[in-house]
Amino acid sequence: MKNWYLIQSKPRQEDTAVQNLENQRYTVFHPKASIKGKIVSLFPRYLFVQLDNESQDWSPIRSTTGVLNFVRFGLEFAKVPDQIVNLIKAQQQQTTDKIIDLSKFHKDDKVEILSGPFKGQKAIFSSYNADERVIVLLKMLNNRQKIIFDSSELVAI
């Protein structure tokens, strides 16, 4: 039965590992995105390899150029359900779009708030949060306060 497993590559050697694994006839998935004309790994140093538990020889994988090791949880190799790999494949482009959107503002950029009670106010971009929203520093009452906005409510100035 074929399953997907997680492999860790050596630093900046994902492409080398993929090429060498494919040369050995392993099925490999390396999620990538094109951002500002540059191809980047969505999961730096991690690859998915599909292996048949019963008929494939796994031993060459660890000594493959570019591969560091299998990811393990205790003594078990990290199995990745087919649904997860299929979801990652299906959403690669959406992930690329989100990464591009999340690179719209950089720390200490000056921004203007476009809507809501703070419309027209100037602020300083601080960071992104886990909910794909942005944190800005807004000067109120002679102090800078952290306030969270949707990125569409801001424009860089």
C-alpha positions in Angstrom: 0.0 0.0 0.0 1.4 3.4 -1.0 1.6 6.2 1.6 3.1 9.6 1.7 6.0 10.2 4.1 7.8 13.4 5.1 11.5 13.8 4.4 13.8 16.5 5.6 16.5 17.7 3.2 19.8 19.3 3.9 19.8 23.1 4.0 19.0 24.6 0.6 19.2 21.2 -1.1 15.5 20.5 -1.7 15.9 20.5 -5.5 19.0 18.3 -5.3 17.2 15.8 -3.1 14.1 15.8 -5.4 16.2 15.2 -8.5 18.2 12.4 -6.9 15.1 10.7 -5.5 13.3 10.9 -8.8 16.4 9.5 -10.5 15.9 6.5 -8.2 12.2 6.3 -9.4 10.6 7.5 -6.2 7.5 9.7 -6.4 8.3 13.1 -4.8 6.2 16.1 -4.2 8.0 19.4 -3.4 5.5 22.3 -2.9 6.7 25.5 -4.5 5.5 28.9 -5.3 6.6 31.7 -7.7 6.8 35.0 -5.8 8.0 38.1 -7.6 9.6 35.9 -10.3 11.5 33.7 -7.8 10.6 30.1 -7.2 10.5 29.4 -3.4 9.7 26.3 -1.3 6.5 26.5 0.6 8.0 24.1 3.2 11.7 24.8 3.3 13.7 21.7 3.9 10.7 19.3 3.7 9.6 17.0 0.9 6.9 14.4 0.5 7.8 11.0 -0.9 5.3 8.3 -1.8 6.4 4.8 -0.8 4.9 1.4 -1.0 5.4 -0.4 2.3 5.5 -3.8 0.8 7.4 -3.6 -2.5 9.8 -0.6 -2.3 13.3 -0.5 -0.8 13.5 2.5 1.5 17.2 2.1 2.5 18.7 4.2 -0.4 16.6 7.3 0.6 18.7 8.2 3.7 21.9 8.1 1.7 20.6 10.1 -1.2 22.4 13.3 -1.9 20.4 16.3 -0.5 18.4 14.1 1.9 19.0 14.5 5.7 16.6 11.9 7.0 13.0 10.8 7.4 10.9 12.9 9.8 9.9 10.6 12.7 7.5 10.7 15.6 9.2 8.5 18.1 10.1 5.3 16.2 7.4 5.8 13.5 8.1 7.6 10.2 5.9 10.6 9.7 3.0 9.5 7.5 1.1 12.2 5.7 -2.5 11.3 4.7 -3.3 11.4 1.0 -6.0 14.0 1.6 -3.4 16.4 3.1 -1.0 16.1 0.1 -3.9 16.5 -2.3 -5.1 19.6 -0.4 -1.6 21.1 -0.6 -1.4 20.4 -4.3 -4.8 21.9 -4.9 -4.1 25.0 -2.9 -0.6 25.8 -4.0 -1.7 28.7 -6.1 -3.9 30.1 -3.3 -1.0 29.8 -0.9 1.2 31.7 -3.4 -1.4 34.5 -3.6 -1.5 34.7 0.2 2.3 34.9 0.5 2.4 37.7 -2.1 -0.4 39.5 -0.2 1.5 39.0 3.1 4.6 40.6 1.6 2.7 43.8 0.8 3.8 45.7 4.0 7.1 45.6 5.7 8.0 46.5 9.3 8.0 50.2 10.0 6.2 51.0 6.7 4.0 54.1 7.0 0.4 53.3 6.2 -2.9 55.1 6.0 -6.1 53.6 7.3 -8.8 53.5 4.6 -12.0 52.8 6.5 -13.7 52.6 9.9 -13.4 55.0 12.8 -9.7 55.6 12.1 -10.1 56.4 8.4 -7.5 58.9 7.2 -5.2 58.3 10.2 -1.5 57.5 9.6 0.1 54.6 11.3 3.2 52.4 11.3 3.0 48.8 10.1 4.2 46.5 12.9 3.6 42.9 11.8 1.2 40.3 10.4 -0.7 38.1 12.9 -1.8 34.5 12.5 -5.3 35.4 11.2 -3.9 37.1 8.1 -4.5 40.5 9.6 -2.1 43.2 10.3 -0.9 45.0 13.4 -0.2 48.7 13.2 1.0 51.2 15.7 -1.3 54.2 15.9 -0.4 57.3 17.8 -3.2 58.1 20.3 -3.1 60.2 23.4 0.7 60.7 22.9 1.3 56.9 23.0 1.6 54.3 20.2 -1.2 51.7 20.5 -1.2 48.4 18.7 -4.4 48.0 16.6 -5.4 45.1 14.3 -6.8 45.6 10.8 -7.6 43.6 7.8 -4.8 44.3 5.2 -7.4 45.6 2.7 -8.2 48.5 5.1 -4.6 49.9 4.7 -2.6 51.5 2.0 1.2 52.1 2.1 2.2 55.8 1.9 
